Amino acid sequence: MKIAIVITAKNEARILRSNILYHKAIGVCKAFVYFDNTTDNGKSSISDVDIVEMSHSVVDKYRNIKALEKFSQKAKNHHTARQCLNTYDALQKSKALGIDWLISLDADELVITDKIEVSDLKRFFGELDDSVDLVNFEPYEILQDRHSYNNVFAEALYFKTTHKFSRRIDQIYKSFYNPFDKRYIKFSFWYGQHLGKAALKVNSKQEIIPKNVHRYTYIDGNRINSVSNKGMLHYHMFDAKDFIKKFKNFKDRPNHFLSGNKVDSLKLLCRDIVNSEDFTEETLIAYYKSNIMFSKGEVKKMLANKNRFFLKRKEKAIIKITSVNKVFSKLIAK
């Protein structure tokens, strides 16, 4: 069983190496890394990792494939279009290398197959039915309870379980100050994407192509035979430094997704704050602590799993996941 990952990276040197070493430790034999207008030392940070193959983002390579036309036409302006083309390119490389499964991820995402014990990707994929051509890895999102990490993958323990609780009264909200309108706005406590990422069977029944960075289809438009697994950790805005980096990267991105839908208002607010001349690094760190980070009291309440009426939630709001920490304990000990 040969498993690969594909990552499109822009200024992810802080976490990129750790991401690849983690996935190598749980069964990945190849990491295709596409650098997308990066300006940091991400390339040098992984140049000695034996499973890595580095490339620049794909823009024009697949213009002759009609099914990929929507990505090729928008590749110059849309990061996610390039990301979709990069995944397709890595899929073609995987076929030539005899790889069985390709997992498409961001640098701040890790796959798990167990919440407590060290994950085993080869066992996980080996136990799938032969008819399955795609696995949707649904996300847990990190609980932003610290303003600074050394190695977030090795240190973080608590993760949010869902972006939407089954009962409205159980939903958790966070108030963000909008400095432009000088008012507070209420957002869900789940800040990032909730669609997850996918693993693609390299030699599927029919050729697989992206619909977007989260979803895929057969090239003839038919739905893929897939299964879902709650098994991706998303370290979204995990501390103040990552918050600043993330939205510096977003400075020139369009206000609309490839689909034409508007980018969510929280992301646009964070982008505008981070890139505003009115904020310094010091005041951005303070903003993160006051608005994005969860206080000790908030964490305590979520661990008790009480809603605003002090009733027990039907689903847990946050859980402890230790399987990743165990991998890094072994890596550090070497």
PARO-836414 format. One record per residue (C-alpha): x, y, z. Coordinates in steps of 0.5 Angstrom, whole numbers. Last residue first. Example, Ala and Ser with C-alpha at 12.3 -4.5 7.8 and 13.67 -1.06 7.14 Angstrom:
<nodes>
((27 -2 14))
((25 -9 16))
</nodes>
This chain:
<nodes>
((30 20 36))
((26 23 42))
((23 29 38))
((20 24 33))
((17 19 38))
((14 25 42))
((12 28 36))
((8 22 34))
((5 21 41))
((2 29 40))
((-1 27 34))
((-5 21 38))
((-7 26 43))
((-14 28 42))
((-18 32 47))
((-25 33 45))
((-29 40 45))
((-37 42 44))
((-39 35 46))
((-46 33 43))
((-53 33 46))
((-51 39 50))
((-52 39 58))
((-56 45 60))
((-53 51 63))
((-58 56 59))
((-52 58 55))
((-50 51 54))
((-46 47 58))
((-41 42 56))
((-37 42 62))
((-31 42 57))
((-34 48 54))
((-35 52 60))
((-28 51 62))
((-25 53 56))
((-30 60 56))
((-27 61 63))
((-20 60 61))
((-21 65 55))
((-22 63 48))
((-17 66 43))
((-21 70 37))
((-23 77 40))
((-19 79 46))
((-12 75 45))
((-12 76 37))
((-13 83 38))
((-8 84 43))
((-3 80 38))
((-6 85 32))
((-4 91 37))
((3 88 37))
((4 87 30))
((2 94 28))
((-5 96 26))
((-8 102 23))
((-5 101 17))
((-10 95 16))
((-7 89 13))
((-9 84 19))
((-16 88 20))
((-18 87 13))
((-16 80 12))
((-20 78 19))
((-26 82 17))
((-26 78 10))
((-25 72 14))
((-31 73 19))
((-35 75 13))
((-35 69 9))
((-32 69 2))
((-38 71 -3))
((-41 65 -7))
((-38 66 -15))
((-36 58 -15))
((-29 60 -15))
((-30 64 -9))
((-31 71 -8))
((-28 77 -5))
((-22 76 -9))
((-15 74 -6))
((-10 80 -5))
((-9 80 2))
((-10 73 4))
((-3 71 5))
((-3 77 10))
((-9 74 13))
((-6 67 14))
((1 70 17))
((-3 75 22))
((-7 69 25))
((-1 64 25))
((3 69 29))
((-3 70 34))
((-4 63 35))
((-8 57 32))
((-11 61 26))
((-14 54 23))
((-10 48 26))
((-15 43 22))
((-15 36 25))
((-18 31 20))
((-21 24 21))
((-28 24 22))
((-29 19 16))
((-33 19 10))
((-34 14 5))
((-34 15 -3))
((-37 12 -9))
((-36 18 -14))
((-42 22 -17))
((-42 22 -24))
((-39 28 -28))
((-36 24 -34))
((-29 26 -31))
((-31 23 -24))
((-32 28 -18))
((-29 31 -13))
((-30 36 -7))
((-26 40 -2))
((-21 44 -6))
((-27 45 -12))
((-30 40 -17))
((-23 37 -17))
((-22 31 -22))
((-22 23 -22))
((-21 19 -28))
((-26 13 -28))
((-26 6 -24))
((-20 9 -19))
((-13 8 -20))
((-10 14 -16))
((-16 13 -10))
((-17 20 -8))
((-16 22 -1))
((-21 28 1))
((-21 34 5))
((-26 37 10))
((-32 41 9))
((-32 45 15))
((-28 51 13))
((-25 55 19))
((-28 59 25))
((-32 55 29))
((-34 59 35))
((-40 62 31))
((-40 69 30))
((-43 75 33))
((-41 82 31))
((-38 88 36))
((-39 95 34))
((-34 100 32))
((-36 100 24))
((-28 100 22))
((-26 97 29))
((-30 91 28))
((-30 87 35))
((-31 80 35))
((-36 76 39))
((-36 69 40))
((-42 64 39))
((-43 57 41))
((-49 53 39))
((-53 49 44))
((-59 52 44))
((-60 51 36))
((-60 44 37))
((-56 39 32))
((-50 43 33))
((-47 46 27))
((-39 47 26))
((-37 41 30))
((-32 37 35))
((-28 43 37))
((-21 41 38))
((-17 40 45))
((-10 38 45))
((-5 42 42))
((3 41 44))
((6 37 38))
((2 40 32))
((3 47 35))
((10 47 35))
((13 53 39))
((6 56 40))
((3 63 42))
((-4 66 44))
((-7 60 47))
((-14 57 47))
((-16 57 40))
((-19 50 40))
((-17 47 34))
((-22 45 29))
((-24 37 28))
((-25 36 20))
((-29 31 16))
((-24 26 12))
((-28 25 5))
((-25 18 3))
((-25 17 -5))
((-25 11 -10))
((-29 6 -5))
((-31 -1 -9))
((-25 -4 -6))
((-28 -4 1))
((-23 0 5))
((-19 -4 10))
((-12 -3 7))
((-14 4 7))
((-14 5 14))
((-8 -1 15))
((-4 3 11))
((-6 10 14))
((-4 8 21))
((-5 13 27))
((-2 13 33))
((-7 12 39))
((-12 17 42))
((-16 20 37))
((-15 14 31))
((-15 15 24))
((-12 22 24))
((-10 26 18))
((-7 33 19))
((-8 40 16))
((-5 47 17))
((0 45 11))
((-7 44 7))
((-9 37 5))
((-10 33 -1))
((-9 26 0))
((-7 21 -6))
((-8 13 -5))
((-5 7 -9))
((2 10 -11))
((5 6 -17))
((10 12 -19))
((7 14 -26))
((0 14 -23))
((2 18 -17))
((5 23 -22))
((-2 24 -25))
((-5 25 -18))
((0 30 -17))
((-2 34 -23))
((-10 34 -21))
((-8 36 -14))
((-4 42 -17))
((-10 44 -21))
((-14 44 -15))
((-9 48 -11))
((-8 53 -17))
((-16 54 -18))
((-16 55 -10))
((-11 61 -11))
((-15 65 -15))
((-12 70 -20))
((-8 67 -25))
((-11 60 -24))
((-18 63 -26))
((-18 60 -34))
((-15 54 -32))
((-19 52 -26))
((-26 53 -30))
((-23 49 -36))
((-21 43 -32))
((-26 39 -35))
((-24 42 -42))
((-17 39 -41))
((-13 43 -46))
((-11 48 -41))
((-8 43 -37))
((-1 46 -36))
((-3 53 -36))
((-3 55 -28))
((1 49 -24))
((4 52 -17))
((11 51 -17))
((14 44 -15))
((18 40 -10))
((18 33 -9))
((19 31 -2))
((20 23 1))
((27 24 3))
((26 30 7))
((33 34 6))
((29 40 2))
((24 41 7))
((26 47 11))
((30 50 5))
((23 50 1))
((19 54 6))
((24 59 7))
((19 65 6))
((17 68 0))
((12 63 -3))
((8 65 -9))
((5 58 -9))
((10 53 -7))
((7 46 -9))
((9 40 -5))
((8 33 -7))
((10 29 -1))
((11 21 -2))
((11 15 2))
((6 17 7))
((5 11 13))
((4 15 20))
((11 17 21))
((11 20 14))
((5 24 15))
((8 27 22))
((15 29 18))
((11 32 13))
((7 37 17))
((13 38 22))
((16 41 16))
((11 45 13))
((9 48 20))
((13 55 21))
((15 55 13))
((8 56 11))
((9 62 7))
((5 59 1))
((4 52 1))
((0 47 -4))
((0 40 -1))
((-1 34 -4))
((0 27 0))
((2 20 -2))
((0 13 0))
((3 7 -2))
((0 0 0))
</nodes>
